[in-house]
Amino acid sequence: MVSKKIRKAGEEIREFRLKFRITQDALAEKIGINPRSIRWWESGKINPHPIFWERFVKIKNNYERRMTNKEAKVASTKKKGGN
């Protein structure tokens, strides 16, 4: 039986990848692991090692920060343009 904690980590990783359209291979490369590990995490077979989880969280936060900055710039541009 797969624990809820492992499943939740895998779900979070998958949701992040889909949201930002990142392949398992590309995310694995950014984290510095074998793509098979991403597949195992997402399927709930294993939980990420804390070192790799920390790397994932940093990458995720970086992407989300960039997205927030882009959204703020778009909103600012629309206000200036009157749209």
N, C-alpha and C positions, 0 to 999 in steps of 0.2 A: 504494500500500500504506500502511495506517495504522500508524504506529509504536506500539510497545507502551506507551511513555510517555504518548502522547495517549490511547490506549484506556484505560489505567489511571486517568487523571484523570477521564475521562468516566464510567467505572464507579463510581469513588468518589463522584462527584456524584450519580449515579442511586441508588446504594445509600443515601446519606444522605437523599435526598428521599423514597424509599419507606419507609425506617425511620420517619421523622418525619411522613409523610403531607403533604408539601409539594408543591404543584404547581410546574411549571416557571415559570409566570408569577409565582407568589408568591416563589420563590427569586430570580428575575431582578430583581424589584422590590427585594428586600432587598439585593442586590448592587449595584443601580443600573445594570443593563444591559438590553438588549433580550431578551425571552424566546427569540428565535431563537438567540441565543448559547448558551443552555443546551442547546437541542436539538442544536446543532452540536457542543458539547463532549461530550454524552452519546453521540452517534453516532460520535465520533472524527474528525470532519471537521477540527476545529481544536483546538488546545490553549488553555486559558485564558491570557490575558495575566497576568503575575506580579502586577499590582496587583489584578486581579479574583480571582485564585487566593487571594491573601492575605485578601481580604474573605470569600471562601467559607470558608476555614479558620477564621477568627474566628467566623463564624456557626455553623459545624459544632461548634466547641469549646463555644460558648455553649449550644447545644441539648443536647449531651452532658453538660455540667456540670449543667444543670437536671435532666436525666433522672436522673443519679447522685444529686443531692440529694433528688429525690422518692423514689427507691428507698430511700435511707437513712432518710427520715422514715417510710415505710411499715414498714420493718423495725423501727424503734424503737417505733412504735405497737403493732406485733404483740407485741413483747417485753413492753411495759408491760401490755398487755391479756391476756397469757397465751395468745394464739393461736398 
